[in-house]
Amino acid sequence: MNNHTDNWRKELEEKKKEFTSYFEGLGQGSLKGLRVASPGSGDSTDCPISERWWNKFIGKLTHKTLFYHDEPWLSLVAMWGLFGDQSPECLASGTSMINEILKQGAGAPNNPPQFKEVENCSLELQLPECLRYRQFVKESLQKTACKHPYYERHLALQDKIAANKSSVEGNTQVDIIISGKAANNKPLFVFIEAKFLSDISCHTTYVPVRNQIIRNIDSALEYVMGNHVDGGIDSFCFLLLTPEFFRTAKYGGSAKTQWAPLPGGDVSRLYCYKMNEYRKPASLKAALPHWQCCESPQLSDDDYERLARRIGWITFEDIVQTSPTDRAEVPLFYENFFRERGLWPC
């Protein structure tokens, strides 16, 4: 074993001790938001996955790239910066912080929603398959001679169409959901797709023209509208969360990031184009046609206008700059975590 490898292993061992003592010191309360919905229920409180998630990602601390590249760790630490261990006191202080992030001109939706109180922050939550989209896909394929480019998937789709109830897309995993009450006391859900350096998926297993951003928006919209949440679209907000240097100018992206001297940052990812596209109500309408022709509720042109205004883009730097740095629970750990990833403001 060379010195570099030996030193790296020692460093990882120290980080593992620091990480485990840090989160175990907070207790399982720090992970209480890690839950998975029961299939078809949409209820995020039925099946806690804290222990399974914890064991899986603690294991990544022993692997150099998995630990440093992992987006769920980033999401967890970022949300801890806002909501701590999700005690009532931390949720109360976190409410003002997430409201400040939503209000910031850089990347926030137009007329951003504001929480009266935050009740929970859930990570890695699965939303049930959007049944209206499933039905739309099957009906559309029945009317056309469209064939999937992978022949075995074309055959599988034919079987699914014949079965009538078989899944086309499956559950959608959402990285972060912040839920609570708005100023008008109606429910408010902020759905967040977090990306570090990876791009979005540009297709699903059976539909090669379905991208990850619109799938998340669709599933989140179904969660709110399909369950008839009081408040409708006003209870919905979708945010993309990335490093600042990827955020496009249309969402208030900064030209002063560390990567600014190198061209192409805010056009280097597929989601840069798709997020710009979904600022346009007509583009959302074209991407979500099943919300016009399937069962109630349906979306009107005015609804697409409102929906476009509730899609925004925040950054890890936004969170770091808003989070307190004087908490007693290992503030140096928090700073070092983001410094190592180049996300601590200069």
C-alpha positions as CSV (number, residue, x, y, z in Angstrom):
1,M,0.0,0.0,0.0
2,N,1.5,3.4,-1.0
3,N,1.6,6.3,1.3
4,H,-1.2,8.2,-0.6
5,T,-3.6,5.2,-0.2
6,D,-2.6,4.7,3.4
7,N,-3.2,8.4,4.2
8,W,-6.5,8.4,2.4
9,R,-7.7,5.4,4.3
10,K,-6.8,7.0,7.6
11,E,-8.6,10.2,6.6
12,L,-11.7,8.2,5.7
13,E,-11.6,6.4,9.1
14,E,-11.5,9.8,10.8
15,K,-14.3,11.1,8.7
16,K,-16.4,8.0,9.5
17,K,-15.9,8.5,13.2
18,E,-16.8,12.2,12.8
19,F,-19.9,11.4,10.7
20,T,-21.2,8.6,12.9
21,S,-20.7,10.4,16.2
22,Y,-22.2,13.6,14.6
23,F,-25.5,12.0,13.5
24,E,-25.7,9.4,16.3
25,G,-25.2,12.3,18.7
26,L,-28.3,13.9,17.2
27,G,-30.1,10.6,17.5
28,Q,-32.5,9.0,15.2
29,G,-34.5,12.3,15.3
30,S,-32.1,13.6,12.8
31,L,-33.2,10.9,10.4
32,K,-36.9,10.8,11.2
33,G,-37.8,12.3,7.9
34,L,-36.3,9.4,6.0
35,R,-39.5,7.6,5.1
36,V,-41.0,5.8,2.1
37,A,-44.6,5.8,1.2
38,S,-46.6,2.7,1.1
39,P,-47.4,1.8,-2.5
40,G,-50.4,3.7,-3.7
41,S,-51.0,5.4,-0.4
42,G,-49.0,8.6,-0.7
43,D,-48.7,8.4,3.1
44,S,-45.1,9.3,4.1
45,T,-45.5,8.0,7.7
46,D,-46.3,4.4,7.1
47,C,-42.9,2.8,6.6
48,P,-39.8,4.5,8.1
49,I,-36.6,3.6,6.4
50,S,-34.2,5.4,8.7
51,E,-32.2,2.4,9.7
52,R,-31.9,0.9,6.2
53,W,-30.9,4.3,4.8
54,W,-28.4,4.9,7.5
55,N,-26.7,1.6,7.2
56,K,-26.5,1.9,3.4
57,F,-24.9,5.4,3.3
58,I,-22.7,5.0,6.4
59,G,-21.2,2.1,4.4
60,K,-20.3,4.6,1.7
61,L,-17.9,6.4,4.1
62,T,-15.4,3.6,3.4
63,H,-15.3,4.3,-0.3
64,K,-13.7,7.5,-1.5
65,T,-15.8,8.3,-4.5
66,L,-19.2,7.1,-3.2
67,F,-18.9,9.3,-0.1
68,Y,-17.7,12.4,-1.9
69,H,-20.1,12.0,-4.9
70,D,-23.2,11.0,-3.0
71,E,-26.2,13.4,-3.4
72,P,-28.3,12.0,-0.5
73,W,-25.5,12.9,2.0
74,L,-25.5,16.4,0.5
75,S,-29.2,16.6,0.9
76,L,-29.2,15.3,4.5
77,V,-26.5,17.7,5.6
78,A,-28.0,20.7,3.8
79,M,-31.4,20.0,5.4
80,W,-29.8,19.6,8.8
81,G,-28.4,23.1,8.2
82,L,-32.0,24.4,7.9
83,F,-33.9,22.1,10.3
84,G,-31.4,20.5,12.6
85,D,-32.8,17.3,14.3
86,Q,-36.3,18.4,13.4
87,S,-37.1,19.2,17.0
88,P,-40.0,21.8,17.4
89,E,-37.4,24.5,18.1
90,C,-35.3,23.6,15.0
91,L,-38.4,23.4,12.8
92,A,-39.5,26.8,14.0
93,S,-36.2,28.5,13.3
94,G,-36.0,26.5,10.0
95,T,-39.3,28.0,8.9
96,S,-37.8,31.5,8.6
97,M,-34.7,30.2,6.9
98,I,-36.6,28.3,4.1
99,N,-38.9,31.3,3.7
100,E,-35.8,33.5,3.2
101,I,-34.5,31.0,0.6
102,L,-37.8,31.0,-1.2
103,K,-37.9,34.8,-1.2
104,Q,-34.4,35.3,-2.6
105,G,-34.5,36.8,-6.0
106,A,-31.9,34.4,-7.3
107,G,-33.7,31.3,-8.4
108,A,-36.9,31.6,-6.3
109,P,-40.3,31.2,-8.0
110,N,-42.3,34.3,-8.8
111,N,-44.4,35.3,-5.8
112,P,-42.8,32.5,-3.8
113,P,-44.9,30.5,-1.3
114,Q,-44.2,31.1,2.4
115,F,-44.5,28.8,5.3
116,K,-46.4,29.7,8.5
117,E,-44.9,26.6,10.0
118,V,-42.8,23.7,8.8
119,E,-44.0,20.4,10.1
120,N,-41.6,17.9,8.5
121,C,-38.7,17.5,6.1
122,S,-38.6,14.1,4.4
123,L,-35.7,12.7,2.4
124,E,-35.8,9.9,-0.2
125,L,-39.6,9.7,-0.3
126,Q,-41.4,7.7,-2.9
127,L,-44.6,9.1,-4.5
128,P,-47.0,6.6,-6.1
129,E,-47.2,6.3,-9.8
130,C,-49.3,8.9,-11.6
131,L,-52.2,6.8,-12.7
132,R,-53.5,9.4,-15.2
133,Y,-50.2,9.4,-16.9
134,R,-50.2,5.6,-17.0
135,Q,-53.6,5.6,-18.7
136,F,-52.6,8.4,-21.1
137,V,-49.5,6.4,-22.2
138,K,-51.4,3.2,-22.8
139,E,-54.3,4.9,-24.7
140,S,-51.8,6.8,-26.8
141,L,-49.8,3.7,-27.7
142,Q,-53.0,1.9,-28.6
143,K,-53.8,4.6,-31.1
144,T,-50.4,4.7,-32.8
145,A,-48.0,2.3,-34.4
146,C,-45.2,3.6,-32.1
147,K,-42.6,1.0,-31.1
148,H,-40.1,1.2,-28.4
149,P,-36.5,1.2,-29.8
150,Y,-35.7,-1.7,-27.6
151,Y,-37.7,-4.6,-29.0
152,E,-38.0,-6.5,-25.7
153,R,-39.5,-3.4,-24.1
154,H,-41.9,-3.0,-27.0
155,L,-43.1,-6.5,-26.3
156,A,-43.3,-5.7,-22.6
157,L,-45.4,-2.6,-23.3
158,Q,-47.8,-4.6,-25.4
159,D,-48.3,-7.0,-22.5
160,K,-48.8,-4.1,-20.1
161,I,-51.4,-2.5,-22.4
162,A,-53.2,-5.8,-22.6
163,A,-53.2,-6.2,-18.8
164,N,-54.7,-2.7,-18.5
165,K,-53.5,-2.3,-14.9
166,S,-49.8,-2.9,-15.1
167,S,-47.4,-0.2,-14.2
168,V,-45.7,1.9,-16.9
169,E,-43.4,4.1,-14.8
170,G,-43.6,2.9,-11.1
171,N,-43.2,5.1,-8.0
172,T,-41.2,8.3,-8.3
173,Q,-38.5,9.0,-5.7
174,V,-38.3,12.6,-4.6
175,D,-35.1,13.7,-2.9
176,I,-36.6,16.2,-0.4
177,I,-40.2,17.2,0.6
178,I,-40.7,20.0,3.0
179,S,-44.2,20.1,4.3
180,G,-46.2,22.4,6.6
181,K,-48.8,25.1,6.6
182,A,-48.8,28.3,4.5
183,A,-49.8,31.7,5.9
184,N,-53.4,31.0,5.0
185,N,-53.2,27.8,7.1
186,K,-53.6,25.7,4.0
187,P,-51.1,22.8,3.4
188,L,-47.9,23.6,1.6
189,F,-45.5,21.1,0.0
190,V,-42.1,22.0,-1.4
191,F,-40.8,19.2,-3.6
192,I,-37.0,19.3,-4.3
193,E,-34.9,17.4,-6.8
194,A,-31.3,17.6,-5.7
195,K,-28.3,17.3,-8.1
196,F,-24.6,17.6,-7.3
197,L,-22.7,16.9,-10.5
198,S,-25.0,14.3,-12.1
199,D,-27.6,15.2,-14.7
200,I,-31.2,14.2,-14.9
201,S,-32.4,11.0,-16.5
202,C,-33.6,11.7,-20.0
203,H,-36.0,8.8,-20.3
204,T,-37.8,6.2,-18.2
205,T,-37.8,2.4,-18.8
206,Y,-40.8,2.3,-21.1
207,V,-41.1,5.9,-22.4
208,P,-37.9,7.2,-24.1
209,V,-39.2,10.8,-24.2
210,R,-40.0,11.3,-20.5
211,N,-37.3,13.3,-18.5
212,Q,-36.8,13.3,-14.8
213,I,-37.8,16.9,-14.1
214,I,-41.2,16.6,-15.7
215,R,-41.7,13.2,-14.0
216,N,-41.0,14.8,-10.6
217,I,-43.3,17.8,-11.3
218,D,-46.0,15.4,-12.6
219,S,-45.8,13.1,-9.5
220,A,-45.7,16.0,-7.1
221,L,-48.7,17.6,-8.8
222,E,-50.6,14.3,-8.6
223,Y,-49.7,14.1,-4.9
224,V,-51.2,17.6,-4.3
225,M,-54.0,17.8,-6.9
226,G,-54.9,14.1,-7.2
227,N,-55.3,13.8,-3.4
228,H,-57.4,17.0,-3.4
229,V,-55.2,18.8,-1.0
230,D,-56.9,21.9,0.2
231,G,-55.1,24.7,-1.7
232,G,-54.6,23.0,-5.0
233,I,-51.7,24.4,-7.0
234,D,-51.2,27.0,-4.3
235,S,-50.1,24.1,-2.1
236,F,-47.5,23.1,-4.6
237,C,-43.9,24.2,-5.2
238,F,-41.1,22.4,-7.2
239,L,-37.5,23.4,-6.8
240,L,-34.3,22.2,-8.4
241,L,-31.3,22.2,-6.0
242,T,-27.8,22.3,-7.5
243,P,-24.4,24.0,-7.0
244,E,-24.6,27.7,-8.0
245,F,-22.4,27.4,-11.1
246,F,-25.1,25.4,-12.9
247,R,-28.0,27.8,-12.3
248,T,-29.1,29.5,-15.5
249,A,-29.5,33.3,-15.9
250,K,-33.2,32.9,-16.3
251,Y,-33.3,31.7,-12.7
252,G,-31.0,34.4,-11.4
253,G,-27.7,32.4,-11.9
254,S,-24.6,34.2,-10.7
255,A,-21.7,35.0,-13.1
256,K,-19.3,35.2,-10.1
257,T,-18.8,31.5,-9.3
258,Q,-15.4,29.8,-9.1
259,W,-16.1,28.1,-12.4
260,A,-17.1,31.3,-14.2
261,P,-13.8,31.7,-16.1
262,L,-14.6,28.4,-17.9
263,P,-17.5,28.7,-20.4
264,G,-20.7,26.6,-20.5
265,G,-21.6,25.9,-16.9
266,D,-25.2,27.0,-17.1
267,V,-25.8,25.1,-20.3
268,S,-23.8,22.0,-19.6
269,R,-26.6,19.9,-18.1
270,L,-29.9,18.8,-19.7
271,Y,-31.8,20.2,-16.7
272,C,-30.5,23.7,-17.6
273,Y,-32.5,23.5,-20.8
274,K,-35.6,21.8,-19.3
275,M,-35.9,24.2,-16.4
276,N,-35.7,27.1,-18.7
277,E,-38.4,25.4,-20.9
278,Y,-40.7,24.8,-18.0
279,R,-40.8,28.5,-17.1
280,K,-43.2,28.7,-20.1
281,P,-46.8,27.6,-19.4
282,A,-47.2,26.4,-23.0
283,S,-44.3,24.1,-22.5
284,L,-45.7,22.7,-19.3
285,K,-49.1,22.2,-21.1
286,A,-47.4,20.3,-23.9
287,A,-45.4,18.1,-21.4
288,L,-48.4,17.3,-19.2
289,P,-51.3,16.7,-21.7
290,H,-52.9,14.1,-19.5
291,W,-53.9,16.9,-17.1
292,Q,-56.3,18.2,-19.8
293,C,-58.0,15.0,-21.0
294,C,-58.2,12.5,-18.2
295,E,-60.3,12.3,-15.0
296,S,-60.9,15.3,-12.7
297,P,-59.1,17.4,-11.6
298,Q,-58.0,18.9,-14.9
299,L,-55.7,21.9,-15.5
300,S,-56.9,25.0,-17.3
301,D,-54.6,27.5,-19.2
302,D,-54.7,29.7,-16.1
303,D,-53.6,26.7,-14.0
304,Y,-50.5,26.2,-16.2
305,E,-49.7,29.9,-15.8
306,R,-49.8,29.5,-12.0
307,L,-47.9,26.2,-12.1
308,A,-45.0,27.8,-14.1
309,R,-44.7,30.4,-11.4
310,R,-44.3,27.8,-8.7
311,I,-41.2,26.1,-10.3
312,G,-37.9,27.5,-9.1
313,W,-34.2,26.8,-8.7
314,I,-32.2,27.1,-5.4
315,T,-28.6,26.2,-4.7
316,F,-26.5,24.6,-1.9
317,E,-24.8,28.0,-1.5
318,D,-28.2,29.6,-0.9
319,I,-28.8,27.1,2.0
320,V,-25.2,27.5,3.4
321,Q,-25.5,31.3,3.4
322,T,-28.9,31.2,5.1
323,S,-28.1,28.5,7.7
324,P,-26.7,29.5,11.1
325,T,-23.0,28.8,11.5
326,D,-23.0,29.1,15.3
327,R,-25.0,26.0,16.3
328,A,-23.5,24.0,19.1
329,E,-23.8,20.8,17.2
330,V,-20.5,20.6,15.3
331,P,-20.6,23.7,13.2
332,L,-17.0,23.1,12.0
333,F,-18.2,19.8,10.6
334,Y,-20.9,21.6,8.6
335,E,-18.4,24.1,7.2
336,N,-15.8,21.5,6.4
337,F,-18.4,19.3,4.6
338,F,-19.3,22.0,2.2
339,R,-15.7,23.4,1.9
340,E,-14.5,20.0,0.7
341,R,-17.1,20.1,-2.0
342,G,-16.4,23.7,-3.1
343,L,-19.9,24.8,-2.0
344,W,-18.9,27.1,0.9
345,P,-19.1,30.7,-0.1
346,C,-15.8,32.4,-0.7
